[in-house]
Amino acid sequence: MFGGKRESRSDRVHYWQGLMEEYSRSGLTVAVFCKERGVSVASFYQWRKKLLQQAEPSVATLLPVKLVSTSEQQPTGRSCIQILTPAGMSLAVSAATSEDDLVKLLRAITEASRSC
């Protein structure tokens, strides 16, 4: 990762934060992203969990949202909405999902992440 030198914890944290940001912008699956970057999937998930726990706000916060249009279709031919967080989490739902159902899903995820 750093040319064989013994890196500090802050160097490792900075490295993995950068990877998580790259991943969130990549549009790739975790497996493909990790293979391309030469990191293990297990390490990816382990670091994502650590970084999420460190960054977990004590109160709900609003994050910026970027809308991206793409001409790519899913293998099934159906459109989908994909939400990528700065921490590298990804959620994909059918574009046919109702607004009410999407709100319920996001609330459930938010409540579940607070109870962990």
Secondary structure, 3 states (H helix, E strand, C coil): CCCCCCCCHHHHHHHHHHHHHHHHHHCCCHHHHHHHHCCCHHHHHHHHHHHHHHHCCCCCCCCCCCCCCCCCCCCCCCCEEEEECCCCCEEEEECCCCHHHHHHHHHHHHHHHHHC
